[in-house]
Amino acid sequence: MLRIIANALRTGQVTRTLERLEAQAPPATKGRPALDPARCDGNGACEAACPTTAIRLGVVQPDGQRPFVLDYGACVFCGRCAAACVPGALTITPDYALATLQRDDLILRVSVPSQVAKKGGD
Amino acid sequence: MRNPDAHAPQSAGHTANYPLQILHAQAASSQVTETGHTRPQSAGLSHPTAVGGSLDTAEVERAGEALQKTAWRLFRRSLHIRQVDAGSCNGCEFEVSALMGPYYDAQRFGIDIVASPRHADLLLVTGPVTRHLHRALLDTYEAMAEPRLVAAMGVCPINGGVFARSYAVDGPLDRILPVDVYIPGCPPRPQALLHGLLLALGRAEQRLVGGRWLTRGSGDLVPTAGSRFTR
């Protein structure tokens, strides 16, 4: 018993304060995918790769643009879209603090150029 | 200990500092409104929605302290959470217990998980709301006292996630309960959860008018069409 107490006193504090821990998320942390609409060619590979249909591409408009919808409320941060993206428009960022008060704030709606209009698009 | 004016917002509409802005707003004016969700529409930003950002350690500390201060004012003591697993895969539960564990130690910010909905200020829902747990979730919500905040944790209650469109799922949660804050992630990191809880407290503050809570009552309950419970 005394040995246990002595041992406990000798060991001291084993927990660390948070300030001394890693400040940022680990480098391998996968956060939200970010889209660079300028690099996107609208080929739809990301839509096919997404397991939760968080990414949806609409039909090609007459002006050659395609609506691109990314729902962060459905994205599971798996990174398959970024891996499937040939032009490198989708990249995985370490951003994870995504909480919002409105459901609609989680949905990214942009228009991307489409190079596959002749193939019928969607 | 820390002067809130020292963290006054410097630059508005900067996505990288988005959580920080919320914290600043919270610390300075103690009011998080929809104006906190400035939508950066400038051409240089590839992400026009309100979301995005991460918290470093100092920001987590500030988030926690702001949360503690607001909870003290709103609830006189602390923020008590009742967590309901509505068909979750338990990934989110791991993050909740990580937030409460010795590493993140959210209890120092006055947050606690309680065992009864009657003691709780906030209902933390994980999982896609399966048919089986639909009724348990509604009963839990009914048992809570006002102000009862509802937080949807993870993509499952928000959208269904990988369980979306299953025959056994009654969700998403906002078709069943009025959701105050959406915390996406699969699962969200503990810091993201802390950030979401801070937003939820800002929402609670809006409902405190003249020292009285604006109650929502049961009239806001939206029974899901086609669920067995409502039939």
Interface residues (C-beta under 8 A of the other chain):
Chain A: T15 L18 E19 L21 E22 A23 Q24 A25 T29 G31 R32 A34 L35 D36 P37 A38 P51 T52 T53 A54 D71 Y72 G73 A74 C75 V76 F77 C78 T93 P94 D95 Y96 A97 L98 A99 T100 L101 Q102 R103 D105 L106 I107 L108 R109 V110
Chain B: Y18 P19 V32 E34 H37 R39 S46 H47 P48 T49 A50 V51 G52 G53 S54 L55 D56 T57 A58 V60 E61 P102 Y103 Y104 D105 V155 I158 N159 G160 G161 V162 A164 D174 V179 D180 V181 Y182 I183 P184 G185 C186 P188 R189 Q191 A192 H195 G196 L199 G202 R203
